[in-house]
Amino acid sequence: MESLEIYRNDVIHRRATGSNSRSQPRSRGGSRGKARAYSESSRRNFCKFLNNIGPLKFMLTITYPETFPDDVNIIKKDLKSILNKIRKQGAEYLWVIEFQRRGAPHFHILLDRPVPTDSLAKLWSRRTAAPSTAVHLSPVQSWIGIRRYFTSPRKWCQQHLPPSWQEDLGRWWGHSRGLKAEPVKTIKGDTPENRDRVLTLARTARRIDRHRRARQRRDPGIFSRSTYGTGPAILQYAERLADESETSPAAEDNTIGDELDKH
């Protein structure tokens, strides 16, 4: 069954089962292999998630001291201890690993609320002998700026990855269970009329996207997939189509053109 999922910023068109479409979810069978690099697939999934959750208001940055472990398992245990502490505070979070020029990993943790840094600094110091300044909490000044930084196609977080860690670093990013990127609206093509509506909206989403890409080529990294930023426009257009039960083809084309001019 055809369906259209409208997210905060993205639109995903899922075709009927059996059709040849890149929008179809892939099979989840089999075991997951080792994560050997920050792959393009991982970056796309991260971008889609980040672009379609609500703005997170704080960022916690945690840095290793001059001496840092070269064992991936120790690094992940250090991160897990911090995340466990954050979960006990009731905060939702999104974490990412970044490697500094000196080869040391450090963590960016985006939060929906502030958490006390004193206890985190003590825990981090106990595990790594780092000073209290190694744990820094700051408010997010620009959510758009955060998205642009973390979704850059330059694969920023593997620029200085030590060669000895490229075999199996594991996950490069993750989030708490309560933090979800869910569609604002899902339109199902369960009837011929609804299917035509889904197809019309999907075509419009692609046209709006092409129009926007032509104007924003200087910021290609902010797109999670081909329909980034199209969600709000398509949501308005979907509501308009629902109100207009009888629309002639010519009027529909004009409406799409007006939508492109607005967005």
Secondary structure, DSSP 8 states (H G I E B T S, - for coil): --EEEE-SS-EEEE--TTS--TTS-----S------S--HHHHHHHHHHHHTS----EEEEEE--SS----HHHHHHHHHHHHHHHHHTT--EEEEEEE-TTS-EEEEEEESS---HHHHHHHHHHHH---GGGEEEEE-S-HHHHHHHHT-TT-GGGTT--GGGSS----SEEE-TT-----SEEEE--SHHHHHHHHHHHHHHHHHHHHHHHH-TT-GGG-SSTTTT-HHHHHHHHHHHHH-SS--HHHHHHHHHHHHHH-
